[in-house]
Amino acid sequence: MEESLKYLLDAEQRAQQLVDKALEERDRLLEAAAGEVSSAEQRFKARVPGIRESFINKAAQRADQTNAETLRRYVEHWEKLEGELEAREERALREAMALLLDPASG
């Protein structure tokens, strides 16, 4: 009986050693994972200013393109209006000359 108890005590000690090893391994893995998370968080925080700057640069480029397109359309519209104004001035001058030269035709 004493031999059986000794065997069971030895088995319990080995089992406890395995449990202790497993707990130590778990703690080590948790610490390593926490370190990796912290490192990843630091890398992300370090990248935030660059991401923000890139976003601002792209937004500025889009704004510049929009402004350039708006200005181009404005200039085209202005040139069209100037062309119409010139055509109407010419027509008004022709009609005025026609009236001056032949008052009876008007």
MOMONOR-V251650 format. One record per residue. N is the residue number from 1. RES is the residue in three letters. OMEGA is omega in radians with two decimals (none if undefined). D_LAST is the distance of its C-alpha to the last C-alpha in Angstrom with 2 decimals. Layout:
n->[N & N]
res->[RES & RES]
omega->[OMEGA & OMEGA]
d_last->[D_LAST & D_LAST]
//
This chain:
n->[1 & 2 & 3 & 4 & 5 & 6 & 7 & 8 & 9 & 10 & 11 & 12 & 13 & 14 & 15 & 16 & 17 & 18 & 19 & 20 & 21 & 22 & 23 & 24 & 25 & 26 & 27 & 28 & 29 & 30 & 31 & 32 & 33 & 34 & 35 & 36 & 37 & 38 & 39 & 40 & 41 & 42 & 43 & 44 & 45 & 46 & 47 & 48 & 49 & 50 & 51 & 52 & 53 & 54 & 55 & 56 & 57 & 58 & 59 & 60 & 61 & 62 & 63 & 64 & 65 & 66 & 67 & 68 & 69 & 70 & 71 & 72 & 73 & 74 & 75 & 76 & 77 & 78 & 79 & 80 & 81 & 82 & 83 & 84 & 85 & 86 & 87 & 88 & 89 & 90 & 91 & 92 & 93 & 94 & 95 & 96 & 97 & 98 & 99 & 100 & 101 & 102 & 103 & 104 & 105 & 106]
res->[MET & GLU & GLU & SER & LEU & LYS & TYR & LEU & LEU & ASP & ALA & GLU & GLN & ARG & ALA & GLN & GLN & LEU & VAL & ASP & LYS & ALA & LEU & GLU & GLU & ARG & ASP & ARG & LEU & LEU & GLU & ALA & ALA & ALA & GLY & GLU & VAL & SER & SER & ALA & GLU & GLN & ARG & PHE & LYS & ALA & ARG & VAL & PRO & GLY & ILE & ARG & GLU & SER & PHE & ILE & ASN & LYS & ALA & ALA & GLN & ARG & ALA & ASP & GLN & THR & ASN & ALA & GLU & THR & LEU & ARG & ARG & TYR & VAL & GLU & HIS & TRP & GLU & LYS & LEU & GLU & GLY & GLU & LEU & GLU & ALA & ARG & GLU & GLU & ARG & ALA & LEU & ARG & GLU & ALA & MET & ALA & LEU & LEU & LEU & ASP & PRO & ALA & SER & GLY]
omega->[-3.14 & 3.12 & 3.12 & 3.12 & 3.11 & 3.12 & 3.13 & 3.11 & 3.09 & 3.13 & 3.13 & 3.12 & 3.10 & 3.12 & 3.13 & 3.09 & 3.10 & 3.11 & 3.13 & 3.10 & 3.14 & 3.11 & 3.09 & 3.12 & 3.10 & 3.14 & 3.11 & 3.12 & 3.10 & 3.10 & 3.12 & 3.13 & 3.11 & 3.09 & 3.12 & 3.11 & 3.13 & 3.12 & 3.12 & 3.12 & 3.11 & 3.11 & 3.12 & 3.14 & 3.12 & -3.11 & -3.06 & -3.14 & 3.11 & 3.11 & -3.14 & -3.14 & 3.10 & 3.12 & -3.14 & 3.12 & 3.13 & 3.11 & 3.12 & 3.10 & 3.12 & 3.12 & 3.11 & 3.11 & 3.12 & 3.11 & 3.14 & 3.13 & 3.12 & 3.11 & 3.12 & 3.12 & 3.11 & 3.14 & 3.11 & 3.13 & 3.13 & 3.14 & 3.10 & 3.11 & 3.09 & 3.10 & 3.11 & 3.12 & 3.12 & -3.14 & 3.14 & 3.09 & 3.12 & 3.13 & 3.13 & 3.11 & 3.12 & -3.13 & 3.11 & 3.11 & 3.13 & 3.12 & 3.14 & -3.12 & -3.12 & -3.10 & -3.10 & -3.11 & -3.07 & none]
d_last->[140.99 & 140.66 & 139.31 & 136.66 & 135.59 & 135.39 & 133.29 & 130.96 & 130.66 & 129.86 & 127.25 & 125.73 & 125.63 & 123.94 & 121.44 & 120.77 & 120.31 & 117.75 & 115.94 & 116.00 & 114.66 & 111.90 & 110.95 & 110.93 & 108.75 & 106.38 & 106.15 & 105.58 & 102.80 & 101.18 & 101.29 & 99.83 & 97.04 & 96.31 & 96.18 & 93.77 & 91.52 & 91.59 & 90.80 & 87.90 & 86.57 & 86.79 & 84.97 & 82.20 & 81.92 & 81.76 & 78.88 & 76.77 & 75.17 & 74.22 & 72.78 & 70.82 & 69.53 & 68.51 & 66.64 & 64.84 & 63.93 & 62.52 & 60.54 & 59.16 & 58.21 & 56.39 & 54.59 & 53.59 & 52.32 & 50.32 & 48.85 & 47.98 & 46.31 & 44.33 & 43.24 & 42.26 & 40.10 & 38.53 & 37.72 & 36.27 & 34.07 & 33.03 & 32.19 & 30.11 & 28.14 & 27.71 & 26.45 & 23.86 & 22.83 & 22.51 & 20.44 & 17.99 & 17.98 & 17.28 & 14.36 & 12.97 & 13.76 & 12.16 & 8.77 & 9.44 & 10.74 & 8.00 & 5.81 & 9.25 & 10.20 & 7.57 & 5.85 & 5.55 & 3.83 & 0.00]
//
